[in-house]
Structure formats: structure tokens, C-alpha cells
């Protein structure tokens, strides 16, 4: 069954080392609702309203897909801009904004939907175009009671919701939620790295092996991974089987550093791999690699994967190592097929 106007999007908030943060509070405190990234050439949904209404100005019925194509041409969007996705990867940014421009115009009774995914301008919409507005936005739409009712219903009626005054926004609700979610992830990533740096080197080596097992290497923690990390280990901190059968072995080096990791450290690790007759290795650090180190790793015959602190924290969140879910938010849309009568 299809869902209008977009796919189901699930947004999760992860536990931030025991600190619970409400998503709505985060939206306000991070001020992510105020505007979309300034470098983005894709117009916000309010900017799309007037071109959308003008496209329907001929009085004929038009599909949402045709409107999207026409508005994209109006703004001279490149194929790359039109294909750019929301942070969740669930939907295109431009498609999402066109969807909300349509919703707001429909709620203000400037357009109507005579049938599914097909739209037509109303008499009120024609009157608005006749007035030659420079812009159509939520402020202009507030002159009609239908839109006011929709806005008030969207805000909710609980005492908690009424006590929070959200700023005016040029981003869609999905964008606001996803930007806030990304903000939570970035804050959690920083906290994860800080906690790792406060742990012992032995704990960090165990953490790295456990993470790789969670990622699917070798099966269980007991069967697949073992920690070396002892004096005389030759620069090898861990060993893990590449698969359940142990057809190949991956050697691990884990550096709990704050400064950059340069080429000499990677060369030492490669030397340790050669001493073990190993072909594959993973070098993981809590800091970052110099450009010279990255270039060296990309040019050698031995396959060495470099994971820096940013990648490490992202993998830990994605595979639930050292974090736990604090809350889950599911955004739902009308299932149009359900309401179709045969």
C-alpha cells in the first residue's frame, strides 16, 4: 500500500550517556527551526508556494509530479540539487518541500484536489494571483480561517505545547526533526569520545573488538574476537575473524589519542601486519589522521582501513555500542489506499 505524500520516516533519539533531552526542546534550543543551511540552493517550502500556485493558474488539473518538474525548472535546479536527500535518506529535500507547499496552499483553500495526487486552483487562488503578490508564505495564508484552524490544530492544545513558542520557520517539519536529530547525534558523538578518552587503553581495545563483532565480523564476541594488546604485541591490539568460518583474519590497532595520527604510526602498523603475514588491518583512533597518513594507506598493497574519531562514534551509535535508545518518534502519513472504496 502507498502512503501520501511520503514514505514512513522513523526518527530515533539515543541516550546521551544517561541524559534525556526532549526533541521539541532541542528544536527550540538549537534554533534549528529558524532556517535551512544558507549554502543550500534549493528553495524553502514557503518560497515554492507562489510558483506552485502560478503553475496551476491556467485552471486545469495538474499532477503533483508535473508541478514538481515545472517548479524545479523555474528555480533552475541542477540534477544534483533535485536528487539531494534529507539526512535520513528517506526522501528528496526538494520533493519534501514541494509536498509541504502543496499542503499549506490546500489548507488555505487556494488549491483543491479533485482526485488523488491531482490538483487544481480554486477561485480564491485565482483571486490571490490577480492581486500579483510578491510572495506567498504562512503570514499571508493566516488571513483565511481555514488555515488558522489547521495551524492551531497542528500546534496542539496541551498545556505543555502551548507553553512553548516555536519560531517562524522556512524548513519543513521533517527537516526540522531531522536537523534536530543530527544535532543530537553530533552532541552524543562528542560525549562518546570524551567517555572513551577517560577509559583505560585495555577497555578501548575491548570496545573496538566488540564493535567489529557487532558489525557482523566473525559471529559472536566469544568466537570471533580476541584482544591481544600486551607488551610485545608488535603493534597489534586485536584480532578478529572476517567471517564465521574464519577464512581470513583482520588485525586491529586501537589508538586512544587526542592529537593527529601521522604516517609513521601507519607505517609501524603495516610493518606489524607484514610480520604476521596479514593482508588486512583496521587502524582506529579517537582523533584524526593527517593527509599524509591517509594518502599512504591508500597507496600500499596491504589493505588498511582508517577509522577516525568521528567515524568511530557514528559506528558506535549505529550498532548500539555504549549507547541505548532514549525515545523513538515515528512520523506517519495518511494511507490513501486504505480509504479507497471499491
BALUMRO-462338 format. One record per residue (C-alpha): residue number from 1; z, x, y negated. Coordinates in nm, 2 decimals, decimal comma, padded with zeros to 4 digits. Last residue first. Example, Ala and Ser with C-alpha at 12.3 -4.5 7.8 and 13.67 -1.06 7.14 Angstrom:
{2; {00,71; 01,37; 00,11}}
{1; {00,78; 01,23; 00,45}}
END
This chain:
{342; {-00,42; -01,43; 00,05}}
{341; {-00,16; -01,38; -00,23}}
{340; {-00,14; -01,04; -00,38}}
{339; {00,22; -00,96; -00,49}}
{338; {00,29; -00,69; -00,23}}
{337; {-00,04; -00,52; -00,31}}
{336; {00,07; -00,46; -00,66}}
{335; {00,38; -00,26; -00,57}}
{334; {00,55; -00,24; -00,90}}
{333; {00,68; 00,11; -00,99}}
{332; {00,99; 00,31; -00,89}}
{331; {01,16; 00,62; -01,03}}
{330; {01,42; 00,75; -00,79}}
{329; {01,72; 00,95; -00,92}}
{328; {01,94; 01,15; -00,69}}
{327; {02,28; 01,30; -00,78}}
{326; {02,50; 01,60; -00,71}}
{325; {02,30; 01,77; -00,43}}
{324; {02,44; 02,09; -00,30}}
{323; {02,38; 02,46; -00,38}}
{322; {02,45; 02,79; -00,22}}
{321; {02,14; 02,78; 00,00}}
{320; {01,97; 02,44; -00,03}}
{319; {01,61; 02,54; 00,05}}
{318; {01,46; 02,46; -00,29}}
{317; {01,76; 02,57; -00,48}}
{316; {01,79; 02,90; -00,30}}
{315; {01,41; 02,95; -00,34}}
{314; {01,43; 02,90; -00,72}}
{313; {01,73; 03,14; -00,74}}
{312; {01,54; 03,41; -00,56}}
{311; {01,22; 03,36; -00,76}}
{310; {01,40; 03,41; -01,09}}
{309; {01,60; 03,70; -00,95}}
{308; {01,29; 03,89; -00,83}}
{307; {01,12; 03,86; -00,49}}
{306; {00,88; 04,15; -00,40}}
{305; {00,68; 04,11; -00,08}}
{304; {00,58; 04,44; 00,09}}
{303; {00,28; 04,45; 00,33}}
{302; {00,23; 04,82; 00,42}}
{301; {-00,12; 04,93; 00,31}}
{300; {-00,02; 05,00; -00,04}}
{299; {-00,19; 04,86; -00,35}}
{298; {00,01; 04,55; -00,44}}
{297; {00,34; 04,72; -00,40}}
{296; {00,24; 05,00; -00,64}}
{295; {00,13; 04,74; -00,91}}
{294; {00,45; 04,55; -00,88}}
{293; {00,66; 04,87; -00,92}}
{292; {00,46; 04,99; -01,22}}
{291; {00,50; 04,65; -01,39}}
{290; {00,87; 04,69; -01,36}}
{289; {01,06; 04,46; -01,13}}
{288; {01,33; 04,20; -01,21}}
{287; {01,70; 04,14; -01,16}}
{286; {01,88; 03,97; -00,87}}
{285; {01,67; 04,17; -00,62}}
{284; {01,48; 04,11; -00,30}}
{283; {01,25; 04,35; -00,12}}
{282; {01,07; 04,19; 00,18}}
{281; {00,91; 04,41; 00,44}}
{280; {00,61; 04,41; 00,68}}
{279; {00,44; 04,68; 00,88}}
{278; {00,74; 04,85; 01,04}}
{277; {00,72; 05,18; 01,22}}
{276; {01,10; 05,21; 01,16}}
{275; {01,05; 05,53; 00,96}}
{274; {00,75; 05,37; 00,79}}
{273; {00,97; 05,09; 00,67}}
{272; {01,22; 05,34; 00,53}}
{271; {00,94; 05,51; 00,34}}
{270; {00,83; 05,18; 00,20}}
{269; {01,19; 05,12; 00,08}}
{268; {01,20; 05,46; -00,08}}
{267; {00,87; 05,39; -00,26}}
{266; {01,00; 05,05; -00,38}}
{265; {01,30; 05,22; -00,53}}
{264; {01,08; 05,49; -00,70}}
{263; {00,85; 05,21; -00,84}}
{262; {01,11; 05,05; -01,06}}
{261; {01,38; 04,78; -01,02}}
{260; {01,50; 04,66; -01,36}}
{259; {01,87; 04,64; -01,45}}
{258; {02,12; 04,38; -01,33}}
{257; {02,12; 04,47; -00,97}}
{256; {02,22; 04,32; -00,64}}
{255; {01,95; 04,49; -00,44}}
{254; {01,85; 04,34; -00,10}}
{253; {01,61; 04,53; 00,13}}
{252; {01,47; 04,34; 00,42}}
{251; {01,27; 04,43; 00,73}}
{250; {01,04; 04,17; 00,89}}
{249; {00,98; 04,18; 01,26}}
{248; {00,68; 04,06; 01,47}}
{247; {00,63; 03,86; 01,79}}
{246; {00,99; 03,74; 01,77}}
{245; {00,92; 03,43; 01,97}}
{244; {01,09; 03,21; 01,71}}
{243; {00,88; 03,36; 01,43}}
{242; {00,89; 03,65; 01,18}}
{241; {01,21; 03,78; 01,33}}
{240; {01,46; 03,91; 01,07}}
{239; {01,61; 04,25; 01,00}}
{238; {01,85; 04,32; 00,71}}
{237; {01,96; 04,58; 00,46}}
{236; {01,71; 04,86; 00,54}}
{235; {01,73; 05,16; 00,30}}
{234; {01,78; 05,42; 00,58}}
{233; {02,06; 05,23; 00,74}}
{232; {02,28; 05,54; 00,73}}
{231; {02,58; 05,37; 00,60}}
{230; {02,56; 05,00; 00,69}}
{229; {02,35; 04,72; 00,56}}
{228; {02,23; 04,60; 00,90}}
{227; {02,25; 04,22; 00,90}}
{226; {02,09; 04,02; 01,18}}
{225; {01,86; 03,73; 01,17}}
{224; {01,66; 03,52; 01,42}}
{223; {01,89; 03,41; 01,70}}
{222; {02,22; 03,35; 01,52}}
{221; {02,06; 03,21; 01,20}}
{220; {01,84; 02,98; 01,40}}
{219; {01,46; 02,98; 01,40}}
{218; {01,28; 03,31; 01,34}}
{217; {01,16; 03,26; 00,98}}
{216; {01,16; 02,90; 00,87}}
{215; {01,27; 02,92; 00,50}}
{214; {01,63; 02,85; 00,61}}
{213; {01,61; 03,17; 00,81}}
{212; {01,49; 03,36; 00,50}}
{211; {01,78; 03,22; 00,30}}
{210; {02,03; 03,32; 00,57}}
{209; {01,90; 03,68; 00,57}}
{208; {01,93; 03,69; 00,19}}
{207; {02,28; 03,54; 00,18}}
{206; {02,40; 03,80; 00,44}}
{205; {02,28; 04,08; 00,22}}
{204; {02,45; 03,92; -00,08}}
{203; {02,78; 03,89; 00,11}}
{202; {02,77; 04,26; 00,20}}
{201; {02,69; 04,36; -00,16}}
{200; {03,01; 04,17; -00,27}}
{199; {02,99; 03,87; -00,49}}
{198; {03,02; 03,86; -00,87}}
{197; {02,64; 03,93; -00,91}}
{196; {02,57; 03,63; -00,68}}
{195; {02,77; 03,40; -00,90}}
{194; {02,59; 03,51; -01,21}}
{193; {02,25; 03,47; -01,03}}
{192; {02,35; 03,11; -00,93}}
{191; {02,46; 03,02; -01,28}}
{190; {02,13; 03,13; -01,43}}
{189; {01,94; 02,94; -01,17}}
{188; {02,16; 02,63; -01,24}}
{187; {02,07; 02,64; -01,61}}
{186; {01,70; 02,67; -01,52}}
{185; {01,72; 02,39; -01,27}}
{184; {01,90; 02,16; -01,52}}
{183; {01,63; 02,23; -01,78}}
{182; {01,36; 02,15; -01,53}}
{181; {01,53; 01,82; -01,46}}
{180; {01,54; 01,75; -01,83}}
{179; {01,17; 01,82; -01,85}}
{178; {01,11; 01,60; -01,55}}
{177; {01,31; 01,31; -01,70}}
{176; {01,15; 01,33; -02,04}}
{175; {00,80; 01,36; -01,89}}
{174; {00,86; 01,06; -01,67}}
{173; {00,98; 00,86; -01,97}}
{172; {00,67; 00,96; -02,17}}
{171; {00,69; 01,22; -02,44}}
{170; {00,65; 01,15; -02,81}}
{169; {01,01; 01,05; -02,85}}
{168; {01,24; 00,89; -03,10}}
{167; {01,60; 00,99; -03,05}}
{166; {01,83; 00,82; -02,79}}
{165; {02,14; 00,66; -02,93}}
{164; {02,41; 00,65; -02,66}}
{163; {02,68; 00,39; -02,69}}
{162; {02,44; 00,11; -02,60}}
{161; {02,38; 00,27; -02,26}}
{160; {02,76; 00,29; -02,18}}
{159; {02,82; -00,07; -02,29}}
{158; {02,56; -00,19; -02,06}}
{157; {02,26; -00,39; -02,20}}
{156; {01,96; -00,19; -02,11}}
{155; {01,73; 00,03; -02,32}}
{154; {01,43; -00,10; -02,14}}
{153; {01,53; -00,46; -02,20}}
{152; {01,56; -00,39; -02,57}}
{151; {01,22; -00,22; -02,58}}
{150; {01,05; -00,51; -02,40}}
{149; {01,21; -00,77; -02,63}}
{148; {01,10; -00,57; -02,94}}
{147; {00,75; -00,55; -02,79}}
{146; {00,73; -00,93; -02,75}}
{145; {00,88; -00,98; -03,09}}
{144; {00,60; -00,80; -03,28}}
{143; {00,66; -00,58; -03,58}}
{142; {00,80; -00,31; -03,35}}
{141; {00,45; -00,21; -03,25}}
{140; {00,40; -00,02; -03,57}}
{139; {00,71; 00,19; -03,50}}
{138; {00,60; 00,24; -03,14}}
{137; {00,28; 00,41; -03,25}}
{136; {-00,07; 00,31; -03,37}}
{135; {-00,22; 00,55; -03,62}}
{134; {-00,44; 00,54; -03,93}}
{133; {-00,47; 00,17; -03,91}}
{132; {-00,80; 00,00; -03,99}}
{131; {-00,67; -00,35; -04,06}}
{130; {-00,96; -00,49; -03,85}}
{129; {-00,83; -00,28; -03,56}}
{128; {-00,50; -00,47; -03,58}}
{127; {-00,67; -00,80; -03,60}}
{126; {-00,87; -00,72; -03,29}}
{125; {-00,55; -00,64; -03,10}}
{124; {-00,40; -00,97; -03,21}}
{123; {-00,71; -01,15; -03,07}}
{122; {-00,66; -00,96; -02,74}}
{121; {-00,84; -00,65; -02,61}}
{120; {-00,93; -00,64; -02,25}}
{119; {-00,80; -00,46; -01,95}}
{118; {-00,88; -00,41; -01,58}}
{117; {-00,65; -00,23; -01,34}}
{116; {-00,58; -00,57; -01,16}}
{115; {-00,72; -00,87; -01,33}}
{114; {-00,73; -01,03; -01,68}}
{113; {-00,50; -00,76; -01,80}}
{112; {-00,42; -00,81; -02,17}}
{111; {-00,44; -00,59; -02,49}}
{110; {-00,26; -00,61; -02,82}}
{109; {00,02; -00,82; -02,67}}
{108; {00,29; -00,57; -02,78}}
{107; {00,38; -00,52; -02,41}}
{106; {00,01; -00,46; -02,33}}
{105; {-00,01; -00,19; -02,60}}
{104; {00,30; -00,03; -02,47}}
{103; {00,18; -00,03; -02,11}}
{102; {-00,16; 00,10; -02,20}}
{101; {-00,01; 00,40; -02,39}}
{100; {00,22; 00,45; -02,09}}
{99; {-00,07; 00,48; -01,85}}
{98; {-00,27; 00,70; -02,08}}
{97; {00,03; 00,94; -02,10}}
{96; {00,06; 00,96; -01,72}}
{95; {-00,32; 01,02; -01,68}}
{94; {-00,29; 01,30; -01,94}}
{93; {00,00; 01,47; -01,76}}
{92; {-00,16; 01,44; -01,42}}
{91; {00,07; 01,31; -01,14}}
{90; {00,30; 01,42; -00,86}}
{89; {00,32; 01,79; -00,94}}
{88; {00,68; 01,76; -01,02}}
{87; {00,64; 01,96; -01,34}}
{86; {00,37; 01,71; -01,46}}
{85; {00,02; 01,81; -01,38}}
{84; {-00,27; 01,97; -01,57}}
{83; {-00,61; 01,84; -01,44}}
{82; {-00,72; 01,69; -01,78}}
{81; {-00,62; 02,02; -01,96}}
{80; {-00,82; 02,23; -01,71}}
{79; {-01,12; 02,00; -01,73}}
{78; {-01,12; 02,05; -02,11}}
{77; {-01,01; 01,77; -02,34}}
{76; {-01,24; 01,69; -02,62}}
{75; {-01,00; 01,43; -02,76}}
{74; {-01,26; 01,15; -02,76}}
{73; {-01,39; 01,28; -02,43}}
{72; {-01,04; 01,23; -02,27}}
{71; {-01,02; 00,89; -02,44}}
{70; {-01,35; 00,78; -02,28}}
{69; {-01,26; 00,91; -01,93}}
{68; {-00,91; 00,74; -01,94}}
{67; {-01,07; 00,42; -02,06}}
{66; {-01,31; 00,43; -01,77}}
{65; {-01,03; 00,48; -01,52}}
{64; {-00,82; 00,20; -01,68}}
{63; {-01,11; -00,04; -01,61}}
{62; {-01,28; -00,22; -01,90}}
{61; {-01,33; -00,58; -01,99}}
{60; {-01,54; -00,65; -02,30}}
{59; {-01,42; -00,73; -02,65}}
{58; {-01,60; -00,43; -02,80}}
{57; {-01,27; -00,31; -02,93}}
{56; {-01,15; -00,19; -02,59}}
{55; {-01,23; 00,17; -02,68}}
{54; {-01,07; 00,12; -03,02}}
{53; {-00,74; 00,01; -02,84}}
{52; {-00,73; 00,32; -02,63}}
{51; {-00,83; 00,54; -02,93}}
{50; {-00,53; 00,39; -03,12}}
{49; {-00,28; 00,42; -02,84}}
{48; {-00,35; 00,78; -02,73}}
{47; {-00,15; 00,93; -03,02}}
{46; {00,15; 00,74; -02,89}}
{45; {00,10; 00,88; -02,54}}
{44; {00,11; 01,24; -02,65}}
{43; {-00,22; 01,43; -02,70}}
{42; {-00,30; 01,72; -02,45}}
{41; {-00,33; 02,04; -02,65}}
{40; {00,00; 02,17; -02,52}}
{39; {00,14; 02,46; -02,73}}
{38; {00,40; 02,23; -02,90}}
{37; {00,57; 02,15; -02,58}}
{36; {00,65; 01,78; -02,57}}
{35; {00,87; 01,63; -02,84}}
{34; {01,21; 01,47; -02,91}}
{33; {01,31; 01,38; -02,56}}
{32; {01,40; 01,73; -02,46}}
{31; {01,69; 01,74; -02,71}}
{30; {01,89; 01,94; -02,45}}
{29; {02,20; 01,73; -02,54}}
{28; {02,01; 01,40; -02,53}}
{27; {01,82; 01,43; -02,20}}
{26; {02,13; 01,61; -02,05}}
{25; {02,35; 01,31; -02,13}}
{24; {02,10; 01,08; -01,96}}
{23; {02,08; 01,31; -01,65}}
{22; {02,46; 01,31; -01,61}}
{21; {02,60; 01,66; -01,55}}
{20; {02,83; 01,74; -01,26}}
{19; {02,97; 02,09; -01,25}}
{18; {03,07; 02,22; -00,90}}
{17; {02,84; 02,52; -00,90}}
{16; {02,57; 02,32; -01,06}}
{15; {02,52; 02,05; -00,80}}
{14; {02,15; 01,96; -00,79}}
{13; {01,99; 01,67; -00,98}}
{12; {01,70; 01,52; -00,80}}
{11; {01,39; 01,33; -00,92}}
{10; {01,18; 01,13; -00,69}}
{9; {00,84; 01,01; -00,81}}
{8; {00,66; 00,72; -00,65}}
{7; {00,30; 00,74; -00,73}}
{6; {00,16; 00,59; -01,05}}
{5; {00,05; 00,28; -01,22}}
{4; {00,08; 00,08; -01,00}}
{3; {00,16; 00,15; -00,64}}
{2; {-00,08; 00,12; -00,35}}
{1; {00,00; 00,00; 00,00}}
END
